[in-house]
Amino acid sequence: MSLEVLDRYRPFLDEHTRVATDPQLMGGPAASRYETMRFCFEHFLERGGRTIVELGTIRSFVHGGLPGCNSDDPSLFDPKRPDTWDWGAGCFSLMAAACLAEAGPRIHTVDIVPAHIERCRVITAEYAELFEYHVADSVEFLRSLQAGSVDLVYLDTGDMWPIEPSARHQLREAKAIKRARVVADDGLILIDDVRNATPVRNGETSLLGKSKYSLPYLTGRGRFEVVLGGYQLVLGRRARRTASDHY
Ligand SMILES: C[S@@+](CC[C@H](N)C(=O)[O-])C[C@H]1O[C@@H](n2cnc3c(N)ncnc32)[C@H](O)[C@@H]1O
């Protein structure tokens, strides 16, 4: 992989992670999206991964501090000005494509809003041959997948406020992942925005953001475990019990 590519974008990932969280409110500092994305991309390459699914696509040509955030005007996207990109939302599938292009992954990006998919097409145009763009509800999409067919699932639908609909939807996604056994045995789930401070600033008591229901589910009945924590969480399948565990 071109880890140098991710290194090039690191200042943006680090800075926009830093401003999205608040160590005092969220119980301490949280590792940057850079760390968790890097872990997932390295893992993907090491095990010869093929398929990535992003739930909730890249929807803005520019970040929230600039005029035109969430506008449909494609001229707002400047491929040569990464400082203008929407790092606050993560730019996940663009980073996956840029870093893993040489390995030729299949990247499915899914969004319920057609205009958001159109924007993602523009933003990821350079890597279009790697992508399949889906206008769909994320849960319906997950239900359509074959068991074990995904090496890396990125959970990022919905907004940080109001948090309740996003958190409830992420639980439905988690249940669909478990029921359809979507993730390959040594695949990973990456959850964005777990340490985002917006819900807590608005009075939410959980420190898990959109994952407040999905995380207990995935680490309980879902049989996953957290393998790396930070602003985002990385989950892998819980190690199978051996016979000796029963004694
Ligand atoms: C925070 S943005 C995703 C950001 C993107 N992953 C990135 O890294 O830049 C959340 C997206 O979730 C989408 N969304 C909301 N509900 C959805 C649903 N039920 N199914 C699919 N997408 C949904 C929204 O339309 C929005 O584009």
The ligand as an SDF file (V2000), in Angstrom:
LIG
                    3D

 27 29  0  0  0  0  0  0  0  0999 V2000
  -21.4640   11.6310    7.7870 C   0  0  0  0  0  0  0  0  0  0  0  0
  -22.0040   11.3370    6.1660 S   0  0  0  0  0  0  0  0  0  0  0  0
  -20.8610   10.1170    5.6110 C   0  0  0  0  0  0  0  0  0  0  0  0
  -19.4640   10.6570    5.4470 C   0  0  0  0  0  0  0  0  0  0  0  0
  -18.4890    9.7840    4.6670 C   0  0  0  0  0  0  0  0  0  0  0  0
  -18.4790    8.4080    5.0950 N   0  0  0  0  0  0  0  0  0  0  0  0
  -17.0690   10.3240    4.7310 C   0  0  0  0  0  0  0  0  0  0  0  0
  -16.1410    9.5870    5.1520 O   0  0  0  0  0  0  0  0  0  0  0  0
  -16.8490   11.4540    4.3400 O   0  0  0  0  0  0  0  0  0  0  0  0
  -23.4610   10.4190    6.5030 C   0  0  0  0  0  0  0  0  0  0  0  0
  -24.2470    9.9640    5.2570 C   0  0  0  0  0  0  0  0  0  0  0  0
  -25.1750    8.9580    5.6740 O   0  0  0  0  0  0  0  0  0  0  0  0
  -26.2620    8.9940    4.7640 C   0  0  0  0  0  0  0  0  0  0  0  0
  -27.3920    8.2230    5.3030 N   0  0  0  0  0  0  0  0  0  0  0  0
  -28.2650    8.5820    6.2840 C   0  0  0  0  0  0  0  0  0  0  0  0
  -29.1660    7.5950    6.4950 N   0  0  0  0  0  0  0  0  0  0  0  0
  -28.8590    6.5850    5.6330 C   0  0  0  0  0  0  0  0  0  0  0  0
  -29.4100    5.3100    5.3800 C   0  0  0  0  0  0  0  0  0  0  0  0
  -30.4990    4.8490    6.0500 N   0  0  0  0  0  0  0  0  0  0  0  0
  -28.8390    4.5330    4.4390 N   0  0  0  0  0  0  0  0  0  0  0  0
  -27.7670    4.9740    3.7240 C   0  0  0  0  0  0  0  0  0  0  0  0
  -27.2010    6.1910    3.9300 N   0  0  0  0  0  0  0  0  0  0  0  0
  -27.7290    6.9950    4.8730 C   0  0  0  0  0  0  0  0  0  0  0  0
  -26.5050   10.4950    4.5930 C   0  0  0  0  0  0  0  0  0  0  0  0
  -27.2610   10.7550    3.4280 O   0  0  0  0  0  0  0  0  0  0  0  0
  -25.0800   11.0440    4.5600 C   0  0  0  0  0  0  0  0  0  0  0  0
  -24.6370   11.2330    3.2410 O   0  0  0  0  0  0  0  0  0  0  0  0
  1  2  1  0
  2  3  1  0
  2 10  1  0
  3  4  1  0
  4  5  1  0
  5  6  1  0
  5  7  1  0
  7  8  2  0
  7  9  1  0
 10 11  1  0
 11 12  1  0
 11 26  1  0
 12 13  1  0
 13 14  1  0
 13 24  1  0
 14 15  1  0
 14 23  1  0
 15 16  2  0
 16 17  1  0
 17 18  1  0
 17 23  2  0
 18 19  1  0
 18 20  2  0
 20 21  1  0
 21 22  2  0
 22 23  1  0
 24 25  1  0
 24 26  1  0
 26 27  1  0
M  CHG  2   2   1   9  -1
M  END
$$$$
